[in-house]
Amino acid sequence: MGLGLSLAMALLLSARALGVFRTVYFLPSLLPATASAVVWVFIFHPTFGLLNRMLAGAGIEVPAWTAPDRSRNKRCGKRGLSFI
């Protein structure tokens, strides 16, 4: 109980310590999402992605997974949905 009380008092007295504590407290919830995003980008990368290598090895045409779809943007732009 004394450790918690002293931590609370330190956070109340220092705004910088409060910012550092919030960052350290919130960081573990961000790391899994960031790590999975990096893995998915590596798998679906159009040039050296793992899935593209496997498909090319099987003789299947490799699609550009992460390349922008220009035709979709044109269709949506005509309807006023250019944000998609």
Secondary structure, DSSP 8 states (H G I E B T S, - for coil): -HHHHHHHHHHHH-HHHHHHHHHHHHHHHHHHHHHHHHHHHHHH-TTT-HHHHHHHHTT-----TTS--HHHHHHHHHTT-TT-
